[in-house]
């Protein structure tokens, strides 16, 4: 890894049997953990993390299977279950000395954050979600031709073998497509950062596919069980997203309110990669959340 968040120290911390996560850590004060999305690494938080480090301890890991973190072989559905990845994050924070922390996630990291909030409410004090809906609802709102926007979900949901081979055969084109298509401001992801995302993703095709495959299987099972049990995110929750509800024909705020009674739901004109396209807005939102 050639790029880093200025002023942050880098750690490698064991979080599970045979699995260690890479994490950048900076600042002092109450802790907040920031989880990246696809097809990115912890580097996507570089602007927001530097801002928050003025008055918080900021922990920015690469998720299991991504970036400089370990990429265990998928030896069953639990290897990349969001439940497993959420436990990674709780263990990471505890081993850095924090039993309770605020948590923010973008995209794939947001799904990990939701599961952490449901499974570990004693650890997560506040929760911020950037530009997703929970796994259960994600599959329910995708219908017909409109679902083409999420074609990658269906590709990577297939059994092991074909999706890995297809993506590896044109990895830069595949991952680069999302970096281009989902960005309203191309300058928000400058060339060296884009190259780092492509390199990291190219080297993690198998584990990235396993992460997505879990969301069509075990993650869905866990969300269904949570819904049946009436499990809720009882901490203060802020959700910021593009207006996917209007685009796909559903009430995004209502979807989230079913999971989070203490909800602040916001829409943004920024692109999907909002922590890079509008970092000031994201940092301000996080500070407002932490004040609740």
C-alpha positions in Angstrom: 0.0 0.0 0.0 1.6 3.2 -1.2 -1.1 5.7 -0.1 -2.2 6.5 3.4 -4.1 9.0 5.5 -1.6 11.7 6.6 -0.8 11.6 10.3 -2.4 8.2 10.9 -0.6 5.2 12.3 -1.0 1.8 10.7 -1.7 -1.4 12.7 -2.2 -5.0 12.0 -4.5 -6.6 14.6 -5.7 -10.2 15.0 -9.5 -10.3 15.1 -10.3 -14.0 14.5 -8.5 -17.3 14.2 -6.0 -16.7 11.5 -7.5 -13.4 10.4 -5.9 -10.0 11.0 -7.1 -6.6 9.8 -5.1 -3.6 8.7 -6.3 -0.4 10.3 -5.2 3.2 10.2 -5.7 5.0 13.5 -5.4 8.7 14.3 -6.6 11.5 16.6 -7.7 11.5 20.2 -11.1 11.5 21.9 -14.2 9.4 21.7 -13.8 6.6 19.2 -15.4 6.3 15.8 -14.9 3.4 13.4 -15.3 4.1 9.6 -15.9 1.2 7.2 -15.3 1.4 3.5 -17.3 0.1 0.6 -16.8 -1.5 -2.8 -14.6 -1.3 -4.8 -12.5 0.6 -2.3 -10.3 0.4 0.8 -10.0 2.4 4.0 -8.5 5.2 1.9 -11.9 6.3 0.8 -12.3 7.9 4.3 -9.0 9.9 4.0 -10.7 13.4 4.0 -13.4 12.6 6.6 -11.0 10.8 8.9 -8.5 13.6 8.9 -11.3 16.0 9.8 -12.7 13.9 12.6 -9.3 13.2 14.1 -9.3 16.8 15.4 -11.5 15.7 18.3 -12.0 11.9 18.0 -10.0 8.7 17.9 -10.6 7.6 14.4 -10.2 3.9 13.4 -10.3 3.1 9.7 -9.8 -0.6 8.8 -9.8 -2.5 5.6 -12.6 -5.0 5.9 -11.8 -8.8 5.9 -11.2 -9.7 2.3 -10.2 -6.2 1.2 -7.2 -4.0 1.0 -4.3 -4.9 3.2 -6.4 -7.1 5.5 -6.4 -10.9 5.4 -8.4 -12.7 2.8 -9.3 -16.1 4.2 -10.5 -18.8 1.8 -14.3 -19.1 1.7 -14.6 -22.4 3.5 -18.3 -22.0 4.2 -21.1 -19.4 4.2 -19.9 -17.8 7.5 -16.4 -16.8 6.3 -17.7 -13.6 4.7 -21.1 -13.3 6.5 -21.7 -9.8 7.6 -22.1 -11.3 11.1 -18.5 -12.5 11.0 -17.2 -9.3 9.5 -19.1 -7.3 12.2 -17.5 -9.4 14.9 -14.1 -8.6 13.3 -14.8 -4.9 13.8 -16.0 -5.2 17.4 -12.9 -7.3 18.2 -10.7 -4.8 16.4 -12.0 -1.9 18.4 -11.8 -3.8 21.7 -8.1 -4.7 21.0 -7.5 -1.0 20.5 -9.0 -0.3 23.9 -12.6 0.6 22.9 -15.5 -1.5 24.1 -18.0 1.1 22.9 -17.7 3.3 19.8 -19.6 5.1 17.1 -19.7 3.3 13.7 -20.1 4.6 10.2 -20.2 2.5 7.0 -20.4 3.1 3.3 -21.8 0.6 0.8 -20.5 -2.9 1.8 -19.1 -1.5 5.0 -22.6 -0.1 5.8 -24.0 -3.6 5.7 -21.3 -4.8 8.1 -22.2 -1.8 10.3 -25.9 -2.6 10.3 -25.1 -6.2 11.4 -22.8 -4.9 14.1 -25.6 -2.6 15.4 -28.0 -5.5 15.5 -25.6 -8.1 17.0 -23.6 -5.9 19.3 -25.8 -3.0 20.5 -23.7 -2.8 23.7 -20.7 -1.9 21.6 -22.2 0.5 19.0 -23.2 3.9 20.5 -24.2 5.6 17.2 -24.6 4.4 13.7 -24.2 6.1 10.3 -25.1 4.5 7.0 -24.0 5.8 3.6 -26.0 4.9 0.5 -27.4 1.5 1.0 -30.5 -0.3 2.4 -30.3 -3.4 4.6 -29.6 -6.7 2.7 -33.2 -8.0 3.1 -34.7 -4.8 1.7 -32.1 -4.5 -1.0 -33.3 -7.7 -2.7 -36.9 -6.8 -2.1 -36.7 -3.3 -3.9 -34.9 -4.6 -7.0 -37.5 -5.4 -9.7 -37.5 -6.0 -13.4 -35.3 -3.9 -15.7 -34.6 -1.4 -13.0 -32.6 -4.1 -11.2 -30.0 -3.8 -14.0 -28.4 -1.1 -12.0 -27.3 -3.8 -9.6 -26.2 -6.4 -12.1 -23.1 -7.1 -10.1 -25.1 -8.3 -7.2 -26.6 -11.1 -9.4 -23.3 -12.0 -11.0 -21.4 -12.4 -7.7 -24.3 -14.3 -6.1 -23.5 -17.3 -8.4 -21.8 -20.4 -7.0 -18.0 -20.3 -6.9 -16.1 -20.5 -10.1 -17.7 -18.6 -13.0 -18.0 -15.1 -11.4 -14.4 -15.2 -10.1 -13.1 -16.2 -13.5 -15.1 -13.6 -15.4 -14.1 -10.8 -13.1 -10.5 -11.7 -12.9 -10.3 -11.8 -16.7 -11.0 -8.1 -16.9 -10.6 -6.9 -13.3 -9.6 -3.3 -14.0 -12.5 -2.8 -16.5 -15.0 -4.4 -14.1 -14.0 -2.5 -10.9 -13.2 0.7 -12.9 -16.8 0.6 -14.3 -18.2 1.3 -10.8 -15.7 3.9 -9.9 -16.7 5.8 -13.1 -20.4 5.1 -13.2 -21.1 5.9 -9.5 -19.1 9.1 -9.3 -20.7 12.4 -10.2 -17.4 14.3 -9.7 -14.6 12.3 -11.3 -11.9 14.6 -9.7 -13.0 13.3 -6.3 -11.1 10.1 -7.0 -7.8 11.2 -8.4 -5.6 9.0 -10.5 -3.3 7.7 -7.8 -6.3 6.8 -5.5 -8.2 5.2 -8.4 -5.1 3.1 -9.2 -4.8 2.0 -5.6 -8.5 0.9 -5.6 -8.0 -1.0 -8.8 -4.8 -2.7 -7.6 -6.4 -3.7 -4.2 -9.5 -5.0 -5.9 -7.6 -6.9 -8.6 -5.7 -8.7 -5.8 -8.9 -9.6 -3.9 -11.3 -10.8 -6.6 -12.0 -14.1 -4.8 -12.8 -12.6 -1.4 -14.8 -9.7 -2.9 -17.0 -12.2 -4.7 -17.3 -14.2 -1.5 -18.4 -11.1 0.4 -21.2 -10.5 -2.2 -22.2 -14.1 -2.4 -22.8 -14.1 1.3 -25.4 -11.3 0.8 -27.4 -13.5 -1.4 -27.3 -16.3 1.2 -26.4 -16.3 4.8 -26.7 -12.5 5.2 -30.3 -12.7 3.9 -31.0 -15.5 6.3 -29.7 -13.4 9.2 -31.7 -10.4 8.2 -34.9 -12.5 7.9 -34.3 -13.9 11.4 -33.7 -10.4 12.8 -36.9 -9.2 11.2 -38.8 -12.1 12.6 -37.4 -11.5 16.0 -38.2 -7.8 15.7 -34.6 -6.8 16.3 -34.0 -3.1 16.0 -31.1 -0.7 15.8 -31.9 1.1 19.0 -28.9 3.6 19.0 -29.2 6.9 17.2 -29.0 6.2 13.4 -28.4 8.6 10.5 -28.8 7.4 6.9 -27.5 9.5 4.0 -28.2 8.3 0.5 -29.0 9.3 -3.0 -32.6 9.2 -3.9 -32.7 5.5 -4.8 -36.3 5.4 -3.5 -37.5 7.7 -6.3 -35.4 5.8 -8.9 -36.5 2.3 -7.9 -40.0 3.1 -6.6 -39.9 2.6 -2.8 -40.0 4.7 0.3 -36.4 4.7 1.5 -37.1 6.5 4.8 -39.8 4.0 5.6 -37.5 1.1 4.9 -35.0 2.4 7.4 -37.6 3.4 10.0 -38.6 -0.3 10.2 -35.2 -1.0 11.5 -34.2 2.2 13.3 -36.8 4.0 15.4 -34.3 6.8 16.3 -33.7 7.7 12.7 -32.4 10.8 10.9 -32.8 10.1 7.1 -31.2 12.4 4.6 -30.9 12.6 0.8 -27.9 14.1 -0.9 -27.1 15.3 -4.4 -23.5 13.9 -4.1 -22.6 10.7 -5.9 -22.3 7.3 -4.4 -18.8 8.0 -3.2 -20.0 10.8 -1.0 -17.2 10.6 1.6 -14.9 11.6 -1.3 -17.2 13.8 -3.3 -18.6 15.8 -0.3 -16.4 15.0 2.7 -17.4 18.2 4.5 -21.0 17.2 4.4 -20.2 13.7 5.7 -18.0 14.9 8.5 -20.7 17.5 9.5 -23.3 14.7 9.5 -21.2 12.5 11.7 -20.6 15.2 14.2 -24.3 16.0 14.4 -25.0 12.3 14.9 -22.5 12.1 17.7 -24.2 15.0 19.4 -27.5 13.1 19.6 
